[in-house]
């Protein structure tokens, strides 16, 4: 699969699929950041939450390369920029 095709899939996830399932990314990652902040007793920003979700996907890719983890990782990095 070409990188441009993977990025198109990531864009579809960000702009369509996930928003209809989970709402606007800004609100979703704000909620996630608050939960992680409370659990860790450290301030986590929505940007941090996106980066940490990207790191999860990188960890999975280190174990076993997959299109799904690559696509999701690209989407999370784009969302990190969006919620900053």
mmCIF file as gemmi writes it, N, C-alpha and C atoms, coordinates in Angstrom:
data_model
loop_
_atom_site.group_PDB
_atom_site.id
_atom_site.type_symbol
_atom_site.label_atom_id
_atom_site.label_alt_id
_atom_site.label_comp_id
_atom_site.label_asym_id
_atom_site.label_entity_id
_atom_site.label_seq_id
_atom_site.pdbx_PDB_ins_code
_atom_site.Cartn_x
_atom_site.Cartn_y
_atom_site.Cartn_z
_atom_site.occupancy
_atom_site.B_iso_or_equiv
_atom_site.pdbx_formal_charge
_atom_site.auth_seq_id
_atom_site.auth_asym_id
_atom_site.pdbx_PDB_model_num
ATOM 1 N N . UNK Axp A 1 ? 0.848 -1.18 0 1 0 ? 1 A 1
ATOM 2 C CA . UNK Axp A 1 ? 0 0 0 1 0 ? 1 A 1
ATOM 3 C C . UNK Axp A 1 ? 0.891 1.24 0 1 0 ? 1 A 1
ATOM 4 N N . UNK Axp A 2 ? 0.548 2.191 -0.833 1 0 ? 2 A 1
ATOM 5 C CA . UNK Axp A 2 ? 1.282 3.449 -0.896 1 0 ? 2 A 1
ATOM 6 C C . UNK Axp A 2 ? 0.947 4.306 0.317 1 0 ? 2 A 1
ATOM 7 N N . UNK Axp A 3 ? 1.899 5.137 0.71 1 0 ? 3 A 1
ATOM 8 C CA . UNK Axp A 3 ? 1.7 6.035 1.856 1 0 ? 3 A 1
ATOM 9 C C . UNK Axp A 3 ? 0.5 6.949 1.629 1 0 ? 3 A 1
ATOM 10 N N . UNK Axp A 4 ? 0.333 7.43 0.425 1 0 ? 4 A 1
ATOM 11 C CA . UNK Axp A 4 ? -0.787 8.336 0.145 1 0 ? 4 A 1
ATOM 12 C C . UNK Axp A 4 ? -2.133 7.635 0.34 1 0 ? 4 A 1
ATOM 13 N N . UNK Axp A 5 ? -2.203 6.351 0.033 1 0 ? 5 A 1
ATOM 14 C CA . UNK Axp A 5 ? -3.442 5.594 0.245 1 0 ? 5 A 1
ATOM 15 C C . UNK Axp A 5 ? -3.718 5.42 1.739 1 0 ? 5 A 1
ATOM 16 N N . UNK Axp A 6 ? -2.657 5.137 2.5 1 0 ? 6 A 1
ATOM 17 C CA . UNK Axp A 6 ? -2.81 5 3.944 1 0 ? 6 A 1
ATOM 18 C C . UNK Axp A 6 ? -3.281 6.32 4.552 1 0 ? 6 A 1
ATOM 19 N N . UNK Axp A 7 ? -2.707 7.423 4.094 1 0 ? 7 A 1
ATOM 20 C CA . UNK Axp A 7 ? -3.105 8.733 4.617 1 0 ? 7 A 1
ATOM 21 C C . UNK Axp A 7 ? -4.55 9.072 4.267 1 0 ? 7 A 1
ATOM 22 N N . UNK Axp A 8 ? -5 8.637 3.106 1 0 ? 8 A 1
ATOM 23 C CA . UNK Axp A 8 ? -6.411 8.848 2.743 1 0 ? 8 A 1
ATOM 24 C C . UNK Axp A 8 ? -7.323 8.075 3.689 1 0 ? 8 A 1
ATOM 25 N N . UNK Axp A 9 ? -6.923 6.861 4.044 1 0 ? 9 A 1
ATOM 26 C CA . UNK Axp A 9 ? -7.705 6.079 5.01 1 0 ? 9 A 1
ATOM 27 C C . UNK Axp A 9 ? -7.703 6.746 6.377 1 0 ? 9 A 1
ATOM 28 N N . UNK Axp A 10 ? -6.545 7.277 6.777 1 0 ? 10 A 1
ATOM 29 C CA . UNK Axp A 10 ? -6.459 7.975 8.061 1 0 ? 10 A 1
ATOM 30 C C . UNK Axp A 10 ? -7.362 9.208 8.048 1 0 ? 10 A 1
ATOM 31 N N . UNK Axp A 11 ? -7.385 9.924 6.94 1 0 ? 11 A 1
ATOM 32 C CA . UNK Axp A 11 ? -8.249 11.102 6.827 1 0 ? 11 A 1
ATOM 33 C C . UNK Axp A 11 ? -9.718 10.715 6.96 1 0 ? 11 A 1
ATOM 34 N N . UNK Axp A 12 ? -10.1 9.615 6.342 1 0 ? 12 A 1
ATOM 35 C CA . UNK Axp A 12 ? -11.484 9.149 6.44 1 0 ? 12 A 1
ATOM 36 C C . UNK Axp A 12 ? -11.823 8.812 7.891 1 0 ? 12 A 1
ATOM 37 N N . UNK Axp A 13 ? -10.895 8.177 8.605 1 0 ? 13 A 1
ATOM 38 C CA . UNK Axp A 13 ? -11.126 7.875 10.02 1 0 ? 13 A 1
ATOM 39 C C . UNK Axp A 13 ? -11.349 9.146 10.826 1 0 ? 13 A 1
ATOM 40 N N . UNK Axp A 14 ? -10.482 10.13 10.6 1 0 ? 14 A 1
ATOM 41 C CA . UNK Axp A 14 ? -10.528 11.375 11.362 1 0 ? 14 A 1
ATOM 42 C C . UNK Axp A 14 ? -11.769 12.188 11.018 1 0 ? 14 A 1
ATOM 43 N N . UNK Axp A 15 ? -12.047 12.339 9.734 1 0 ? 15 A 1
ATOM 44 C CA . UNK Axp A 15 ? -13.113 13.237 9.291 1 0 ? 15 A 1
ATOM 45 C C . UNK Axp A 15 ? -14.501 12.625 9.272 1 0 ? 15 A 1
ATOM 46 N N . UNK Axp A 16 ? -14.601 11.305 9.21 1 0 ? 16 A 1
ATOM 47 C CA . UNK Axp A 16 ? -15.914 10.693 9.053 1 0 ? 16 A 1
ATOM 48 C C . UNK Axp A 16 ? -16.197 9.612 10.082 1 0 ? 16 A 1
ATOM 49 N N . UNK Axp A 17 ? -15.5 8.497 9.957 1 0 ? 17 A 1
ATOM 50 C CA . UNK Axp A 17 ? -15.824 7.298 10.73 1 0 ? 17 A 1
ATOM 51 C C . UNK Axp A 17 ? -15.823 7.532 12.241 1 0 ? 17 A 1
ATOM 52 N N . UNK Axp A 18 ? -14.733 8.055 12.765 1 0 ? 18 A 1
ATOM 53 C CA . UNK Axp A 18 ? -14.612 8.188 14.22 1 0 ? 18 A 1
ATOM 54 C C . UNK Axp A 18 ? -15.493 9.295 14.768 1 0 ? 18 A 1
ATOM 55 N N . UNK Axp A 19 ? -15.677 10.376 14.006 1 0 ? 19 A 1
ATOM 56 C CA . UNK Axp A 19 ? -16.522 11.462 14.501 1 0 ? 19 A 1
ATOM 57 C C . UNK Axp A 19 ? -17.962 11.002 14.676 1 0 ? 19 A 1
ATOM 58 N N . UNK Axp A 20 ? -18.432 10.192 13.749 1 0 ? 20 A 1
ATOM 59 C CA . UNK Axp A 20 ? -19.808 9.721 13.876 1 0 ? 20 A 1
ATOM 60 C C . UNK Axp A 20 ? -19.954 8.745 15.037 1 0 ? 20 A 1
ATOM 61 N N . UNK Axp A 21 ? -18.863 8.056 15.388 1 0 ? 21 A 1
ATOM 62 C CA . UNK Axp A 21 ? -18.904 7.098 16.495 1 0 ? 21 A 1
ATOM 63 C C . UNK Axp A 21 ? -18.621 7.732 17.853 1 0 ? 21 A 1
ATOM 64 N N . UNK Axp A 22 ? -17.691 8.712 17.891 1 0 ? 22 A 1
ATOM 65 C CA . UNK Axp A 22 ? -17.199 9.219 19.168 1 0 ? 22 A 1
ATOM 66 C C . UNK Axp A 22 ? -17.346 10.724 19.351 1 0 ? 22 A 1
ATOM 67 N N . UNK Axp A 23 ? -17.845 11.427 18.37 1 0 ? 23 A 1
ATOM 68 C CA . UNK Axp A 23 ? -18.001 12.879 18.482 1 0 ? 23 A 1
ATOM 69 C C . UNK Axp A 23 ? -16.769 13.621 18.004 1 0 ? 23 A 1
ATOM 70 N N . UNK Axp A 24 ? -16.788 14.924 18.238 1 0 ? 24 A 1
ATOM 71 C CA . UNK Axp A 24 ? -15.686 15.779 17.812 1 0 ? 24 A 1
ATOM 72 C C . UNK Axp A 24 ? -14.392 15.399 18.542 1 0 ? 24 A 1
ATOM 73 N N . UNK Axp A 25 ? -13.269 15.351 17.816 1 0 ? 25 A 1
ATOM 74 C CA . UNK Axp A 25 ? -12.008 14.96 18.433 1 0 ? 25 A 1
ATOM 75 C C . UNK Axp A 25 ? -11.605 15.838 19.617 1 0 ? 25 A 1
ATOM 76 N N . UNK Axp A 26 ? -11.839 17.132 19.515 1 0 ? 26 A 1
ATOM 77 C CA . UNK Axp A 26 ? -11.459 18.025 20.609 1 0 ? 26 A 1
ATOM 78 C C . UNK Axp A 26 ? -12.133 17.617 21.915 1 0 ? 26 A 1
ATOM 79 N N . UNK Axp A 27 ? -13.413 17.288 21.856 1 0 ? 27 A 1
ATOM 80 C CA . UNK Axp A 27 ? -14.149 16.877 23.053 1 0 ? 27 A 1
ATOM 81 C C . UNK Axp A 27 ? -13.726 15.477 23.51 1 0 ? 27 A 1
ATOM 82 N N . UNK Axp A 28 ? -13.546 14.578 22.581 1 0 ? 28 A 1
ATOM 83 C CA . UNK Axp A 28 ? -13.163 13.211 22.912 1 0 ? 28 A 1
ATOM 84 C C . UNK Axp A 28 ? -11.807 13.167 23.61 1 0 ? 28 A 1
ATOM 85 N N . UNK Axp A 29 ? -10.823 13.89 23.066 1 0 ? 29 A 1
ATOM 86 C CA . UNK Axp A 29 ? -9.491 13.865 23.666 1 0 ? 29 A 1
ATOM 87 C C . UNK Axp A 29 ? -9.412 14.722 24.924 1 0 ? 29 A 1
ATOM 88 N N . UNK Axp A 30 ? -10.251 15.704 25.034 1 0 ? 30 A 1
ATOM 89 C CA . UNK Axp A 30 ? -10.339 16.475 26.276 1 0 ? 30 A 1
ATOM 90 C C . UNK Axp A 30 ? -10.839 15.567 27.403 1 0 ? 30 A 1
ATOM 91 N N . UNK Axp A 31 ? -11.847 14.777 27.103 1 0 ? 31 A 1
ATOM 92 C CA . UNK Axp A 31 ? -12.404 13.831 28.07 1 0 ? 31 A 1
ATOM 93 C C . UNK Axp A 31 ? -11.356 12.777 28.469 1 0 ? 31 A 1
ATOM 94 N N . UNK Axp A 32 ? -10.665 12.233 27.472 1 0 ? 32 A 1
ATOM 95 C CA . UNK Axp A 32 ? -9.635 11.227 27.733 1 0 ? 32 A 1
ATOM 96 C C . UNK Axp A 32 ? -8.505 11.821 28.572 1 0 ? 32 A 1
ATOM 97 N N . UNK Axp A 33 ? -8.085 13.029 28.247 1 0 ? 33 A 1
ATOM 98 C CA . UNK Axp A 33 ? -7.005 13.682 28.994 1 0 ? 33 A 1
ATOM 99 C C . UNK Axp A 33 ? -7.404 13.9 30.454 1 0 ? 33 A 1
ATOM 100 N N . UNK Axp A 34 ? -8.647 14.273 30.701 1 0 ? 34 A 1
ATOM 101 C CA . UNK Axp A 34 ? -9.113 14.459 32.084 1 0 ? 34 A 1
ATOM 102 C C . UNK Axp A 34 ? -9.086 13.139 32.856 1 0 ? 34 A 1
ATOM 103 N N . UNK Axp A 35 ? -9.513 12.073 32.213 1 0 ? 35 A 1
ATOM 104 C CA . UNK Axp A 35 ? -9.502 10.765 32.871 1 0 ? 35 A 1
ATOM 105 C C . UNK Axp A 35 ? -8.08 10.312 33.193 1 0 ? 35 A 1
ATOM 106 N N . UNK Axp A 36 ? -7.183 10.44 32.229 1 0 ? 36 A 1
ATOM 107 C CA . UNK Axp A 36 ? -5.792 10.054 32.467 1 0 ? 36 A 1
ATOM 108 C C . UNK Axp A 36 ? -5.156 10.944 33.527 1 0 ? 36 A 1
ATOM 109 N N . UNK Axp A 37 ? -5.463 12.236 33.502 1 0 ? 37 A 1
ATOM 110 C CA . UNK Axp A 37 ? -4.927 13.162 34.503 1 0 ? 37 A 1
ATOM 111 C C . UNK Axp A 37 ? -5.351 12.752 35.906 1 0 ? 37 A 1
ATOM 112 N N . UNK Axp A 38 ? -6.613 12.415 36.059 1 0 ? 38 A 1
ATOM 113 C CA . UNK Axp A 38 ? -7.117 12.004 37.372 1 0 ? 38 A 1
ATOM 114 C C . UNK Axp A 38 ? -6.449 10.696 37.815 1 0 ? 38 A 1
ATOM 115 N N . UNK Axp A 39 ? -6.308 9.769 36.907 1 0 ? 39 A 1
ATOM 116 C CA . UNK Axp A 39 ? -5.713 8.475 37.243 1 0 ? 39 A 1
ATOM 117 C C . UNK Axp A 39 ? -4.235 8.615 37.613 1 0 ? 39 A 1
ATOM 118 N N . UNK Axp A 40 ? -3.498 9.414 36.853 1 0 ? 40 A 1
ATOM 119 C CA . UNK Axp A 40 ? -2.056 9.542 37.046 1 0 ? 40 A 1
ATOM 120 C C . UNK Axp A 40 ? -1.674 10.648 38.037 1 0 ? 40 A 1
ATOM 121 N N . UNK Axp A 41 ? -2.632 11.5 38.358 1 0 ? 41 A 1
ATOM 122 C CA . UNK Axp A 41 ? -2.391 12.673 39.21 1 0 ? 41 A 1
ATOM 123 C C . UNK Axp A 41 ? -1.304 13.572 38.604 1 0 ? 41 A 1
ATOM 124 N N . UNK Axp A 42 ? -1.352 13.692 37.279 1 0 ? 42 A 1
ATOM 125 C CA . UNK Axp A 42 ? -0.455 14.541 36.496 1 0 ? 42 A 1
ATOM 126 C C . UNK Axp A 42 ? -1.305 15.151 35.395 1 0 ? 42 A 1
ATOM 127 N N . UNK Axp A 43 ? -1.048 16.419 35.072 1 0 ? 43 A 1
ATOM 128 C CA . UNK Axp A 43 ? -1.853 17.041 34.019 1 0 ? 43 A 1
ATOM 129 C C . UNK Axp A 43 ? -1.493 16.472 32.645 1 0 ? 43 A 1
ATOM 130 N N . UNK Axp A 44 ? -2.494 15.96 31.969 1 0 ? 44 A 1
ATOM 131 C CA . UNK Axp A 44 ? -2.375 15.447 30.605 1 0 ? 44 A 1
ATOM 132 C C . UNK Axp A 44 ? -3.257 16.331 29.73 1 0 ? 44 A 1
ATOM 133 N N . UNK Axp A 45 ? -2.721 16.824 28.639 1 0 ? 45 A 1
ATOM 134 C CA . UNK Axp A 45 ? -3.49 17.653 27.718 1 0 ? 45 A 1
ATOM 135 C C . UNK Axp A 45 ? -4.107 16.783 26.624 1 0 ? 45 A 1
ATOM 136 N N . UNK Axp A 46 ? -5.092 17.302 25.916 1 0 ? 46 A 1
ATOM 137 C CA . UNK Axp A 46 ? -5.624 16.552 24.77 1 0 ? 46 A 1
ATOM 138 C C . UNK Axp A 46 ? -4.524 16.217 23.75 1 0 ? 46 A 1
ATOM 139 N N . UNK Axp A 47 ? -3.589 17.139 23.549 1 0 ? 47 A 1
ATOM 140 C CA . UNK Axp A 47 ? -2.457 16.883 22.651 1 0 ? 47 A 1
ATOM 141 C C . UNK Axp A 47 ? -1.644 15.696 23.155 1 0 ? 47 A 1
ATOM 142 N N . UNK Axp A 48 ? -1.338 15.689 24.463 1 0 ? 48 A 1
ATOM 143 C CA . UNK Axp A 48 ? -0.602 14.565 25.055 1 0 ? 48 A 1
ATOM 144 C C . UNK Axp A 48 ? -1.346 13.246 24.83 1 0 ? 48 A 1
ATOM 145 N N . UNK Axp A 49 ? -2.653 13.273 25.005 1 0 ? 49 A 1
ATOM 146 C CA . UNK Axp A 49 ? -3.453 12.055 24.839 1 0 ? 49 A 1
ATOM 147 C C . UNK Axp A 49 ? -3.318 11.517 23.412 1 0 ? 49 A 1
ATOM 148 N N . UNK Axp A 50 ? -3.355 12.403 22.427 1 0 ? 50 A 1
ATOM 149 C CA . UNK Axp A 50 ? -3.187 11.965 21.029 1 0 ? 50 A 1
ATOM 150 C C . UNK Axp A 50 ? -1.8 11.378 20.805 1 0 ? 50 A 1
ATOM 151 N N . UNK Axp A 51 ? -0.78 12.034 21.347 1 0 ? 51 A 1
ATOM 152 C CA . UNK Axp A 51 ? 0.587 11.538 21.179 1 0 ? 51 A 1
ATOM 153 C C . UNK Axp A 51 ? 0.738 10.178 21.855 1 0 ? 51 A 1
ATOM 154 N N . UNK Axp A 52 ? 0.159 10.024 23.039 1 0 ? 52 A 1
ATOM 155 C CA . UNK Axp A 52 ? 0.271 8.738 23.741 1 0 ? 52 A 1
ATOM 156 C C . UNK Axp A 52 ? -0.49 7.632 23.008 1 0 ? 52 A 1
ATOM 157 N N . UNK Axp A 53 ? -1.607 7.958 22.386 1 0 ? 53 A 1
ATOM 158 C CA . UNK Axp A 53 ? -2.306 6.962 21.582 1 0 ? 53 A 1
ATOM 159 C C . UNK Axp A 53 ? -1.449 6.584 20.364 1 0 ? 53 A 1
ATOM 160 N N . UNK Axp A 54 ? -0.735 7.56 19.803 1 0 ? 54 A 1
ATOM 161 C CA . UNK Axp A 54 ? 0.188 7.269 18.707 1 0 ? 54 A 1
ATOM 162 C C . UNK Axp A 54 ? 1.276 6.314 19.182 1 0 ? 54 A 1
ATOM 163 N N . UNK Axp A 55 ? 1.793 6.548 20.389 1 0 ? 55 A 1
ATOM 164 C CA . UNK Axp A 55 ? 2.835 5.674 20.94 1 0 ? 55 A 1
ATOM 165 C C . UNK Axp A 55 ? 2.319 4.252 21.145 1 0 ? 55 A 1
ATOM 166 N N . UNK Axp A 56 ? 1.061 4.114 21.523 1 0 ? 56 A 1
ATOM 167 C CA . UNK Axp A 56 ? 0.468 2.782 21.617 1 0 ? 56 A 1
ATOM 168 C C . UNK Axp A 56 ? 0.535 2.083 20.265 1 0 ? 56 A 1
ATOM 169 N N . UNK Axp A 57 ? 0.178 2.811 19.216 1 0 ? 57 A 1
ATOM 170 C CA . UNK Axp A 57 ? 0.206 2.226 17.875 1 0 ? 57 A 1
ATOM 171 C C . UNK Axp A 57 ? 1.635 1.895 17.455 1 0 ? 57 A 1
ATOM 172 N N . UNK Axp A 58 ? 2.609 2.731 17.829 1 0 ? 58 A 1
ATOM 173 C CA . UNK Axp A 58 ? 4.007 2.452 17.522 1 0 ? 58 A 1
ATOM 174 C C . UNK Axp A 58 ? 4.467 1.189 18.25 1 0 ? 58 A 1
ATOM 175 N N . UNK Axp A 59 ? 4.042 1.049 19.5 1 0 ? 59 A 1
ATOM 176 C CA . UNK Axp A 59 ? 4.379 -0.154 20.259 1 0 ? 59 A 1
ATOM 177 C C . UNK Axp A 59 ? 3.832 -1.396 19.571 1 0 ? 59 A 1
ATOM 178 N N . UNK Axp A 60 ? 2.614 -1.309 19.093 1 0 ? 60 A 1
ATOM 179 C CA . UNK Axp A 60 ? 2.019 -2.445 18.389 1 0 ? 60 A 1
ATOM 180 C C . UNK Axp A 60 ? 2.75 -2.73 17.085 1 0 ? 60 A 1
ATOM 181 N N . UNK Axp A 61 ? 3.175 -1.667 16.392 1 0 ? 61 A 1
ATOM 182 C CA . UNK Axp A 61 ? 3.918 -1.851 15.146 1 0 ? 61 A 1
ATOM 183 C C . UNK Axp A 61 ? 5.276 -2.496 15.399 1 0 ? 61 A 1
ATOM 184 N N . UNK Axp A 62 ? 5.881 -2.188 16.542 1 0 ? 62 A 1
ATOM 185 C CA . UNK Axp A 62 ? 7.164 -2.799 16.883 1 0 ? 62 A 1
ATOM 186 C C . UNK Axp A 62 ? 7.012 -4.301 17.099 1 0 ? 62 A 1
ATOM 187 N N . UNK Axp A 63 ? 5.848 -4.698 17.604 1 0 ? 63 A 1
ATOM 188 C CA . UNK Axp A 63 ? 5.574 -6.126 17.816 1 0 ? 63 A 1
ATOM 189 C C . UNK Axp A 63 ? 5.231 -6.809 16.504 1 0 ? 63 A 1
ATOM 190 N N . UNK Axp A 64 ? 4.316 -6.179 15.75 1 0 ? 64 A 1
ATOM 191 C CA . UNK Axp A 64 ? 3.86 -6.798 14.499 1 0 ? 64 A 1
ATOM 192 C C . UNK Axp A 64 ? 3.338 -5.703 13.567 1 0 ? 64 A 1
ATOM 193 N N . UNK Axp A 65 ? 4.019 -5.436 12.468 1 0 ? 65 A 1
ATOM 194 C CA . UNK Axp A 65 ? 3.542 -4.425 11.528 1 0 ? 65 A 1
ATOM 195 C C . UNK Axp A 65 ? 2.133 -4.738 11.017 1 0 ? 65 A 1
ATOM 196 N N . UNK Axp A 66 ? 1.29 -3.712 10.983 1 0 ? 66 A 1
ATOM 197 C CA . UNK Axp A 66 ? -0.057 -3.885 10.444 1 0 ? 66 A 1
ATOM 198 C C . UNK Axp A 66 ? -0.559 -2.576 9.852 1 0 ? 66 A 1
ATOM 199 N N . UNK Axp A 67 ? -1.363 -2.704 8.838 1 0 ? 67 A 1
ATOM 200 C CA . UNK Axp A 67 ? -1.958 -1.538 8.197 1 0 ? 67 A 1
ATOM 201 C C . UNK Axp A 67 ? -2.826 -0.777 9.186 1 0 ? 67 A 1
ATOM 202 N N . UNK Axp A 68 ? -3.563 -1.481 10.015 1 0 ? 68 A 1
ATOM 203 C CA . UNK Axp A 68 ? -4.465 -0.858 10.978 1 0 ? 68 A 1
ATOM 204 C C . UNK Axp A 68 ? -3.706 0.049 11.941 1 0 ? 68 A 1
ATOM 205 N N . UNK Axp A 69 ? -2.628 -0.444 12.529 1 0 ? 69 A 1
ATOM 206 C CA . UNK Axp A 69 ? -1.857 0.361 13.474 1 0 ? 69 A 1
ATOM 207 C C . UNK Axp A 69 ? -1.185 1.545 12.784 1 0 ? 69 A 1
ATOM 208 N N . UNK Axp A 70 ? -0.708 1.34 11.562 1 0 ? 70 A 1
ATOM 209 C CA . UNK Axp A 70 ? -0.102 2.446 10.806 1 0 ? 70 A 1
ATOM 210 C C . UNK Axp A 70 ? -1.131 3.527 10.5 1 0 ? 70 A 1
ATOM 211 N N . UNK Axp A 71 ? -2.302 3.11 10.06 1 0 ? 71 A 1
ATOM 212 C CA . UNK Axp A 71 ? -3.367 4.069 9.73 1 0 ? 71 A 1
ATOM 213 C C . UNK Axp A 71 ? -3.817 4.822 10.973 1 0 ? 71 A 1
ATOM 214 N N . UNK Axp A 72 ? -4.067 4.099 12.052 1 0 ? 72 A 1
ATOM 215 C CA . UNK Axp A 72 ? -4.493 4.743 13.293 1 0 ? 72 A 1
ATOM 216 C C . UNK Axp A 72 ? -3.419 5.69 13.825 1 0 ? 72 A 1
ATOM 217 N N . UNK Axp A 73 ? -2.148 5.26 13.754 1 0 ? 73 A 1
ATOM 218 C CA . UNK Axp A 73 ? -1.06 6.117 14.223 1 0 ? 73 A 1
ATOM 219 C C . UNK Axp A 73 ? -0.996 7.423 13.454 1 0 ? 73 A 1
ATOM 220 N N . UNK Axp A 74 ? -1.134 7.346 12.145 1 0 ? 74 A 1
ATOM 221 C CA . UNK Axp A 74 ? -1.138 8.557 11.32 1 0 ? 74 A 1
ATOM 222 C C . UNK Axp A 74 ? -2.314 9.457 11.692 1 0 ? 74 A 1
ATOM 223 N N . UNK Axp A 75 ? -3.462 8.852 11.923 1 0 ? 75 A 1
ATOM 224 C CA . UNK Axp A 75 ? -4.647 9.629 12.295 1 0 ? 75 A 1
ATOM 225 C C . UNK Axp A 75 ? -4.446 10.323 13.641 1 0 ? 75 A 1
ATOM 226 N N . UNK Axp A 76 ? -3.886 9.606 14.626 1 0 ? 76 A 1
ATOM 227 C CA . UNK Axp A 76 ? -3.656 10.214 15.935 1 0 ? 76 A 1
ATOM 228 C C . UNK Axp A 76 ? -2.669 11.374 15.853 1 0 ? 76 A 1
ATOM 229 N N . UNK Axp A 77 ? -1.643 11.262 15.023 1 0 ? 77 A 1
ATOM 230 C CA . UNK Axp A 77 ? -0.695 12.367 14.879 1 0 ? 77 A 1
ATOM 231 C C . UNK Axp A 77 ? -1.364 13.597 14.275 1 0 ? 77 A 1
ATOM 232 N N . UNK Axp A 78 ? -2.228 13.379 13.298 1 0 ? 78 A 1
ATOM 233 C CA . UNK Axp A 78 ? -2.97 14.506 12.719 1 0 ? 78 A 1
ATOM 234 C C . UNK Axp A 78 ? -3.895 15.137 13.761 1 0 ? 78 A 1
ATOM 235 N N . UNK Axp A 79 ? -4.527 14.305 14.562 1 0 ? 79 A 1
ATOM 236 C CA . UNK Axp A 79 ? -5.42 14.82 15.595 1 0 ? 79 A 1
ATOM 237 C C . UNK Axp A 79 ? -4.642 15.576 16.675 1 0 ? 79 A 1
ATOM 238 N N . UNK Axp A 80 ? -3.414 15.155 16.958 1 0 ? 80 A 1
ATOM 239 C CA . UNK Axp A 80 ? -2.586 15.881 17.932 1 0 ? 80 A 1
ATOM 240 C C . UNK Axp A 80 ? -2.406 17.323 17.483 1 0 ? 80 A 1
ATOM 241 N N . UNK Axp A 81 ? -2.19 17.511 16.211 1 0 ? 81 A 1
ATOM 242 C CA . UNK Axp A 81 ? -2.058 18.865 15.669 1 0 ? 81 A 1
ATOM 243 C C . UNK Axp A 81 ? -3.388 19.62 15.766 1 0 ? 81 A 1
ATOM 244 N N . UNK Axp A 82 ? -4.462 18.927 15.45 1 0 ? 82 A 1
ATOM 245 C CA . UNK Axp A 82 ? -5.787 19.556 15.44 1 0 ? 82 A 1
ATOM 246 C C . UNK Axp A 82 ? -6.225 20.022 16.835 1 0 ? 82 A 1
ATOM 247 N N . UNK Axp A 83 ? -5.946 19.237 17.865 1 0 ? 83 A 1
ATOM 248 C CA . UNK Axp A 83 ? -6.433 19.591 19.202 1 0 ? 83 A 1
ATOM 249 C C . UNK Axp A 83 ? -5.489 20.523 19.959 1 0 ? 83 A 1
ATOM 250 N N . UNK Axp A 84 ? -4.327 20.838 19.373 1 0 ? 84 A 1
ATOM 251 C CA . UNK Axp A 84 ? -3.356 21.717 20.048 1 0 ? 84 A 1
ATOM 252 C C . UNK Axp A 84 ? -3.843 23.146 20.118 1 0 ? 84 A 1
